[in-house]
Amino acid sequence: MKFKLSASGTFYNNKDKEKLEKLGFEFKTTKEVYGEFVCEEWYLDDDVNTSFIEIKTLKELNEFAKEWGEIVVSNENIEIYNDNREG
């Protein structure tokens, strides 16, 4: 079955961004300058994110969850639950 992927987080550091990019997620960056301090964060570009994964068995779904952590499965969607999503 083909699932559309999403992630519940909004902002990501470089390490998490690079990991999610392996699934096809695309990011934009925001940079804030506070005097000499520069804060750069990455956020998911919801306008272009159409990442999908093919999962055929419960074993494959379990392996995906072991690699990516908690997930929420509904209809034809899998959300990587890596942050609060209430709001």
Secondary structure, DSSP 8 states (H G I E B T S, - for coil): -EEEEEES-SEE-HHHHHHHHTTT--EEEEEEEETTEEEEEEEE-TTT---EEE--SHHHHHHHHHHH--EEEETTEEEE--S----
